[in-house]
């Protein structure tokens, strides 16, 4: 069963995931990953834009959907797994990635796959490099 990560309620025990992801990155990977922003993308996903110390001139983005079979089935476990993935090399996923008009390389988000427009604060951080 798929749950929305952004609309907690009777049928959805999960809270928005972006604070959990940011906390996990700050806790485990703060020296390696800088989160520039995270926001809701529709009702079932969160987008994260970030940079890594190994390639600081590249701005990366990913679109993530939480499912009950993700990680250990908890939003905290999902966030820990996401934090690890943000710190890892992109590897073969680069073939399924695309660069948008803002210079964000969306990892494993191929052409034609929707991502919402980054918030203005995120665009300002990208421009400030």
Residue frames as a rotation matrix with the C-alpha (Angstrom) as fourth column:
UNK 1
0.581 0.814 0.000 0.00
0.814 -0.581 0.000 0.00
0.000 0.000 -1.000 0.00
UNK 2
-0.445 -0.693 0.567 1.27
0.692 -0.668 -0.274 3.47
0.569 0.270 0.777 -0.90
UNK 3
0.386 0.503 -0.773 0.86
0.866 -0.486 0.116 6.31
-0.318 -0.714 -0.624 1.61
UNK 4
0.620 -0.176 0.765 1.23
0.264 -0.871 -0.415 10.00
0.739 0.459 -0.493 1.00
UNK 5
-0.198 -0.759 -0.620 4.22
0.941 0.028 -0.336 11.47
0.273 -0.650 0.709 2.81
UNK 6
-0.902 -0.230 0.366 2.73
0.200 -0.973 -0.118 14.92
0.383 -0.033 0.923 2.86
UNK 7
-0.252 0.898 0.360 -0.87
-0.650 -0.433 0.624 14.49
0.717 -0.077 0.693 4.01
UNK 8
-0.982 -0.109 -0.152 -1.11
0.035 0.693 -0.721 12.79
0.184 -0.713 -0.676 7.38
UNK 9
-0.268 0.944 0.192 -4.58
-0.922 -0.309 0.231 11.70
0.277 -0.116 0.954 8.37
UNK 10
0.418 0.545 0.727 -6.78
-0.750 0.658 -0.062 8.76
-0.512 -0.519 0.684 9.20
UNK 11
0.988 0.009 0.153 -5.47
0.078 0.827 -0.556 6.70
-0.131 0.562 0.817 6.29
UNK 12
0.456 -0.872 0.177 -1.93
0.233 -0.076 -0.970 8.03
0.859 0.484 0.169 6.50
UNK 13
0.857 -0.126 -0.500 0.21
0.507 0.027 0.862 7.73
-0.095 -0.992 0.087 9.63
UNK 14
-0.045 -0.990 0.130 3.21
0.996 -0.035 0.079 9.49
-0.074 0.134 0.988 8.06
UNK 15
0.540 0.090 -0.837 4.26
0.240 -0.969 0.050 13.10
-0.806 -0.228 -0.546 8.43
UNK 16
0.935 -0.287 -0.208 5.98
-0.314 -0.402 -0.860 15.13
0.163 0.869 -0.466 5.71
UNK 17
0.772 -0.632 -0.069 9.37
0.635 0.760 0.140 13.53
-0.036 -0.152 0.988 5.10
UNK 18
0.454 -0.674 0.583 11.55
0.240 -0.537 -0.809 16.54
0.858 0.507 -0.082 4.29
UNK 19
0.526 -0.333 0.783 12.30
-0.793 -0.526 0.308 17.47
0.309 -0.783 -0.540 7.95
UNK 20
0.818 -0.213 0.535 13.29
-0.128 0.839 0.529 13.86
-0.561 -0.502 0.658 8.61
UNK 21
0.710 -0.572 0.409 15.56
0.663 0.349 -0.662 13.79
0.236 0.742 0.628 5.57
UNK 22
0.449 -0.539 0.713 17.23
-0.234 -0.841 -0.488 17.09
0.863 0.052 -0.503 6.49
UNK 23
0.644 -0.171 0.746 17.73
-0.758 -0.009 0.652 15.88
-0.105 -0.985 -0.135 10.07
UNK 24
0.846 -0.324 0.424 19.24
0.277 0.946 0.171 12.56
-0.456 -0.028 0.890 8.90
UNK 25
0.565 -0.675 0.475 21.65
0.510 -0.167 -0.844 14.34
0.648 0.719 0.250 6.54
UNK 26
0.434 -0.387 0.814 22.64
-0.584 -0.808 -0.073 16.79
0.686 -0.443 -0.577 9.27
UNK 27
0.748 -0.077 0.659 23.16
-0.575 0.421 0.701 13.96
-0.331 -0.904 0.270 11.75
UNK 28
0.622 -0.431 0.653 25.11
0.309 0.902 0.301 11.49
-0.719 0.014 0.695 9.58
UNK 29
0.161 -0.507 0.847 26.44
0.982 0.171 -0.085 13.30
-0.101 0.845 0.525 6.50
UNK 30
0.846 0.266 -0.462 26.75
0.297 -0.955 -0.005 17.02
-0.442 -0.133 -0.887 7.35
UNK 31
0.020 -0.929 -0.370 30.38
-0.203 -0.366 0.908 17.10
-0.979 0.057 -0.196 6.21
UNK 32
-0.734 -0.349 0.582 29.53
0.373 0.509 0.776 15.48
-0.567 0.787 -0.243 2.88
UNK 33
-0.360 0.732 0.579 26.10
0.857 0.015 0.515 16.81
0.368 0.681 -0.633 1.86
UNK 34
-0.898 0.171 -0.405 24.64
0.032 -0.893 -0.449 20.31
-0.438 -0.417 0.797 1.89
UNK 35
-0.179 0.920 0.350 20.86
0.962 0.237 -0.132 20.42
-0.204 0.313 -0.927 1.51
UNK 36
-0.980 -0.118 0.161 19.89
0.164 -0.936 0.310 23.55
0.114 0.331 0.937 -0.44
UNK 37
-0.479 0.870 0.114 16.19
-0.870 -0.453 -0.196 22.87
-0.119 -0.193 0.974 -0.10
UNK 38
-0.942 0.335 0.013 13.43
0.334 0.937 0.106 20.31
0.023 0.104 -0.994 0.21
UNK 39
-0.591 0.793 -0.151 9.79
-0.735 -0.606 -0.304 20.77
-0.332 -0.069 0.941 -0.73
UNK 40
-0.095 0.698 0.710 6.60
0.041 0.715 -0.698 18.86
-0.995 -0.037 -0.097 -1.38
UNK 41
-0.833 -0.064 -0.549 6.06
-0.542 -0.107 0.834 17.70
-0.112 0.992 0.054 -4.96
UNK 42
-0.184 0.899 -0.399 2.39
-0.356 0.317 0.879 16.97
0.916 0.304 0.262 -5.38
UNK 43
0.520 0.492 0.699 0.90
-0.803 0.002 0.596 14.99
0.291 -0.871 0.397 -2.54
UNK 44
0.999 0.002 0.032 3.06
-0.010 0.963 0.271 11.89
-0.030 -0.271 0.962 -2.65
UNK 45
0.406 -0.909 0.087 6.65
0.830 0.328 -0.452 13.02
0.382 0.256 0.888 -2.99
UNK 46
0.778 -0.323 -0.539 9.35
0.076 -0.803 0.591 15.37
-0.624 -0.501 -0.600 -1.78
UNK 47
0.709 -0.630 0.318 12.08
0.361 -0.063 -0.930 16.96
0.606 0.774 0.183 -3.88
UNK 48
0.694 -0.607 -0.387 15.53
0.308 -0.235 0.922 17.52
-0.650 -0.759 0.023 -2.41
UNK 49
0.783 -0.548 0.294 18.19
0.101 -0.356 -0.929 19.74
0.614 0.757 -0.223 -3.98
UNK 50
0.857 -0.515 -0.011 21.72
0.054 0.069 0.996 19.38
-0.513 -0.854 0.087 -2.63
UNK 51
0.534 -0.802 -0.266 25.45
-0.603 -0.142 -0.785 19.59
0.592 0.580 -0.560 -3.20
UNK 52
0.923 -0.324 -0.206 28.19
0.383 0.763 0.521 17.23
-0.011 -0.560 0.828 -2.12
UNK 53
0.594 -0.760 -0.264 31.69
-0.395 -0.562 0.727 18.11
-0.701 -0.328 -0.634 -1.02
UNK 54
-0.105 -0.671 0.734 33.16
0.431 0.635 0.642 15.69
-0.896 0.384 0.222 -3.58
UNK 55
-0.552 -0.037 0.833 31.67
0.815 -0.235 0.530 17.71
0.177 0.971 0.160 -6.46
UNK 56
-0.375 0.393 -0.839 30.66
0.600 -0.587 -0.543 21.09
-0.706 -0.708 -0.016 -5.01
UNK 57
-0.812 0.057 -0.581 30.04
-0.394 -0.788 0.473 22.77
-0.431 0.613 0.662 -8.37
UNK 58
-0.760 0.583 -0.286 27.32
0.050 0.492 0.869 20.27
0.648 0.646 -0.403 -9.29
UNK 59
-0.570 0.690 0.446 23.82
-0.776 -0.274 -0.568 20.88
-0.270 -0.670 0.692 -7.96
UNK 60
-0.919 0.220 -0.328 21.88
0.081 0.918 0.388 17.64
0.386 0.330 -0.861 -7.66
UNK 61
-0.348 0.864 0.363 18.22
-0.935 -0.292 -0.203 16.96
-0.070 -0.410 0.910 -7.11
UNK 62
-0.952 0.165 -0.258 16.10
0.114 0.972 0.204 13.92
0.284 0.165 -0.945 -6.43
UNK 63
-0.169 0.963 0.210 12.39
-0.883 -0.243 0.402 13.22
0.438 -0.117 0.891 -6.18
UNK 64
-0.948 -0.285 -0.144 11.47
-0.163 0.819 -0.550 10.72
0.274 -0.498 -0.823 -3.48
UNK 65
0.111 0.993 0.027 8.30
-0.692 0.058 0.719 8.82
0.713 -0.099 0.694 -2.67
UNK 66
-0.712 -0.292 0.639 7.86
-0.691 0.457 -0.560 7.02
-0.128 -0.840 -0.527 0.62
UNK 67
0.138 0.705 -0.696 6.22
-0.516 0.651 0.557 3.57
0.845 0.282 0.453 0.58
UNK 68
0.703 0.183 0.687 5.57
-0.708 0.270 0.652 1.31
-0.067 -0.945 0.320 3.55
UNK 69
0.896 -0.428 0.121 8.08
0.431 0.902 -0.005 -1.15
-0.107 0.056 0.993 2.10
UNK 70
0.486 -0.751 0.446 10.79
-0.138 -0.570 -0.810 1.56
0.863 0.332 -0.381 2.04
UNK 71
-0.422 -0.765 0.486 13.66
-0.647 -0.122 -0.753 0.96
0.635 -0.632 -0.444 4.45
UNK 72
-0.978 0.050 -0.201 12.23
0.176 0.717 -0.675 -0.48
0.110 -0.696 -0.710 7.65
UNK 73
-0.220 0.972 0.082 8.71
0.824 0.140 0.549 0.82
0.522 0.188 -0.832 6.95
UNK 74
0.362 0.302 -0.882 9.18
0.782 -0.613 0.111 3.99
-0.508 -0.730 -0.458 9.00
UNK 75
0.933 -0.002 0.359 9.68
0.211 -0.805 -0.554 7.54
0.290 0.593 -0.751 7.83
UNK 76
0.657 -0.743 0.126 12.80
-0.579 -0.391 0.715 7.74
-0.482 -0.543 -0.688 9.99
UNK 77
0.100 -0.596 0.797 14.31
0.272 0.787 0.554 4.65
-0.957 0.161 0.241 8.34
UNK 78
0.625 0.209 0.752 13.40
0.778 -0.089 -0.622 6.01
-0.063 0.974 -0.218 4.93
UNK 79
0.965 -0.246 0.085 15.10
-0.241 -0.968 -0.070 9.32
0.099 0.047 -0.994 5.77
UNK 80
0.339 -0.885 0.317 18.28
-0.375 0.182 0.909 7.52
-0.862 -0.428 -0.271 6.92
UNK 81
0.137 -0.248 0.959 18.39
0.717 0.693 0.077 5.57
-0.684 0.677 0.272 3.64
UNK 82
0.852 0.203 0.482 17.86
0.490 -0.633 -0.600 8.76
0.184 0.747 -0.639 1.65
UNK 83
0.804 -0.592 -0.052 20.69
-0.482 -0.701 0.527 10.48
-0.348 -0.398 -0.849 3.55
UNK 84
0.048 -0.791 0.610 23.07
0.091 0.612 0.786 7.63
-0.995 0.018 0.101 2.65
UNK 85
0.302 0.136 0.944 21.98
0.897 0.295 -0.329 7.77
-0.323 0.946 -0.033 -1.01
UNK 86
0.995 0.060 0.081 22.56
0.083 -0.945 -0.315 11.53
0.057 0.321 -0.946 -1.17
UNK 87
0.493 -0.869 0.047 26.14
-0.596 -0.298 0.746 11.04
-0.634 -0.396 -0.665 0.03
UNK 88
0.159 -0.410 0.898 26.87
0.374 0.867 0.330 8.14
-0.914 0.283 0.291 -2.35
UNK 89
-0.815 -0.444 -0.372 28.28
-0.218 -0.359 0.907 8.56
-0.537 0.821 0.196 -5.87
UNK 90
0.054 0.891 -0.450 25.61
-0.855 -0.191 -0.481 8.83
-0.515 0.411 0.752 -8.54
UNK 91
-0.543 -0.391 0.743 27.07
-0.073 0.904 0.422 5.94
-0.837 0.175 -0.519 -10.54
UNK 92
-0.860 0.170 0.480 24.94
0.504 0.419 0.755 4.40
-0.073 0.892 -0.446 -13.26
UNK 93
0.096 0.956 -0.277 21.93
0.827 -0.232 -0.513 6.54
-0.554 -0.179 -0.813 -12.32
UNK 94
-0.412 -0.310 -0.857 23.51
-0.119 -0.914 0.388 9.38
-0.903 0.262 0.340 -14.26
UNK 95
-0.982 0.055 0.182 22.20
0.190 0.276 0.942 7.71
0.001 0.960 -0.281 -17.44
UNK 96
-0.167 0.986 0.005 18.65
0.897 0.149 0.417 8.23
0.410 0.074 -0.909 -16.15
UNK 97
-0.091 0.041 -0.995 19.23
0.702 -0.706 -0.093 11.82
-0.706 -0.707 0.035 -15.06
UNK 98
0.206 0.171 0.963 18.58
0.857 -0.506 -0.094 15.20
0.471 0.846 -0.251 -16.62
UNK 99
-0.768 -0.448 -0.458 19.63
0.592 -0.769 -0.240 18.83
-0.245 -0.456 0.856 -16.13
UNK 100
0.338 0.940 0.053 16.85
0.917 -0.316 -0.244 21.40
-0.213 0.131 -0.968 -15.81
UNK 101
0.474 -0.073 0.878 16.83
0.502 -0.796 -0.337 25.10
0.724 0.600 -0.340 -16.75
UNK 102
0.903 -0.140 0.406 18.22
-0.395 -0.641 0.658 26.00
0.168 -0.755 -0.634 -13.29
UNK 103
-0.017 -0.975 -0.223 21.26
-0.761 0.157 -0.629 23.73
0.649 0.159 -0.744 -13.65
UNK 104
0.021 0.100 0.995 19.93
-0.846 0.532 -0.035 21.07
-0.533 -0.841 0.096 -11.25
UNK 105
-0.601 -0.203 -0.773 20.89
-0.584 0.772 0.251 17.56
0.546 0.602 -0.582 -12.30
UNK 106
0.274 0.797 0.538 17.85
-0.955 0.289 0.059 15.48
-0.109 -0.531 0.841 -11.35
UNK 107
-0.757 -0.648 0.088 19.27
-0.648 0.761 0.033 12.09
-0.088 -0.031 -0.996 -10.43
UNK 108
-0.915 0.356 0.188 17.23
0.375 0.924 0.077 9.21
-0.146 0.141 -0.979 -11.85
UNK 109
0.104 0.931 -0.351 14.49
0.213 -0.366 -0.906 11.61
-0.971 0.020 -0.236 -12.98
UNK 110
-0.552 -0.422 0.719 14.49
0.725 0.183 0.664 11.18
-0.411 0.888 0.206 -16.75
UNK 111
-0.954 0.242 -0.176 13.23
-0.298 -0.804 0.514 13.67
-0.017 0.543 0.840 -19.35
UNK 112
-0.396 0.892 -0.217 9.47
-0.216 0.140 0.966 13.85
0.893 0.429 0.137 -19.35
UNK 113
-0.089 0.324 -0.942 9.22
0.868 0.489 0.086 13.04
0.489 -0.810 -0.325 -15.64
UNK 114
0.494 0.425 0.758 7.67
0.127 -0.898 0.420 15.89
0.860 -0.111 -0.498 -13.69
UNK 115
-0.352 -0.393 -0.849 9.35
0.934 -0.093 -0.344 17.77
0.056 -0.915 0.400 -10.87
UNK 116
0.733 0.677 -0.066 7.83
0.680 -0.729 0.073 20.91
0.001 -0.099 -0.995 -9.48
UNK 117
0.383 -0.553 0.740 9.52
0.127 -0.762 -0.635 24.28
0.915 0.337 -0.221 -9.76
UNK 118
-0.314 -0.559 -0.767 12.03
0.868 0.159 -0.471 24.83
0.385 -0.814 0.436 -6.94
UNK 119
0.702 0.532 -0.473 11.03
0.695 -0.657 0.291 27.48
-0.156 -0.533 -0.831 -4.40
UNK 120
0.793 -0.354 0.495 12.64
-0.013 -0.823 -0.568 30.89
0.609 0.444 -0.657 -4.85
UNK 121
0.683 -0.563 0.464 14.81
-0.666 -0.219 0.713 30.41
-0.300 -0.797 -0.525 -1.73
UNK 122
0.482 -0.500 0.720 16.33
0.364 0.861 0.355 27.28
-0.797 0.091 0.597 -3.29
UNK 123
0.679 -0.194 0.708 16.97
0.689 -0.162 -0.706 29.09
0.252 0.967 0.024 -6.58
UNK 124
0.827 -0.387 0.408 18.69
-0.442 -0.896 0.046 31.89
0.348 -0.218 -0.912 -4.65
UNK 125
0.542 -0.649 0.534 20.98
-0.373 0.384 0.845 29.38
-0.753 -0.657 -0.034 -2.90
UNK 126
0.526 -0.334 0.782 21.85
0.738 0.636 -0.225 27.81
-0.422 0.696 0.581 -6.25
UNK 127
0.760 -0.166 0.628 22.71
0.360 -0.697 -0.620 31.24
0.541 0.697 -0.470 -7.66
UNK 128
0.855 -0.372 0.361 24.85
-0.518 -0.646 0.561 32.13
0.025 -0.666 -0.745 -4.62
UNK 129
0.797 -0.601 0.059 27.48
0.571 0.782 0.251 29.48
-0.197 -0.166 0.966 -5.21
